[in-house]
Amino acid sequence: MNKSKLKNINSRDIGLMIKVVEEQYLQDTLSGNLFFGSLNIYKDAEDEQNDRVIGDASEGKLISNFEAFNICIKNEEIAIRIPVNNKKTKLTCKVGMSGDKNIGICSFTYLSFDDFEEYQHKEDRIYFKLRQSVINDISKFIKEKEKFTGRKCQITLFEPNEFCNILDKDSNLIYDFVKYYDKNNLEEFMNLEKRKIPTYFCKSKNYLAQREFRVAKVLDKGSRGEIVKVGAKETIGIQVTLSELKNILIAARTS
């Protein structure tokens, strides 16, 4: 092997894409008919149903909770300091979406190489399988979604590169990995804001176990959701069980 040709590969570039869907929408999903739900659906799920798995009252916002002794409001000509009783006071800063766009999202779970562990060495290959903790996270999410919807749910599996190529052909869709951050860490909040990442691709670290890959589009004003057909093929994915997912291996050749 010519070591000069070796290159580092980001672990994010190796993995699997899955989506947990209600059984009644399984075939639609496999056929590329994807539902984009308005962020308002997920806000209401927490606000009205107290659900903190599917629901998130902070959807579409960046939020930072921090403490301060005083507040300074300034521009190039003047600075005004507002004392806060000479003691630290808890403050909350929120950054929402620009404009009044109604954003719809379709969520997937991305299982990167970091979610796998060494399983077996055989000849010149190393095999990796999903960590049990990851399987447990998926199992828990399925149960929570079934509880929330009141319906049986199934797992669909997609090949990430092929799936992203399909998405690239629709100019109305944008996609990215969700950026998880600590609401109590002001530095993380400011970093995300500085990078100008759309706020609907940012979520609290409380949702980190969902490993979300999100596809977004602009919906009509007032719409609660829209079905979008992606891809020209009859099928863009396959159905798998949790047991089958657990048995999927990644092989790395060592020589």
Secondary structure by P-SEA (a helix, b strand, c coil): cccccbbbbcccccbbbbbbbcccaaaaaaacbbbbbcaaaaaaaaacccccccccccccbbbbbbcccccccccccbbbbbbccccbbbbbbbbccccccbbbbbbbbbbcccccccccccccbbbbcccaaaaaaaaaaaaaaaaaacbbbbbbbbcaaaaaaaaaacccbbbbcbbbbbcccaaaaaaaaaacccccccccccccccccbbbbbbccccccbbbbbcccccccbbbbcaaaaaabbbbbbcc
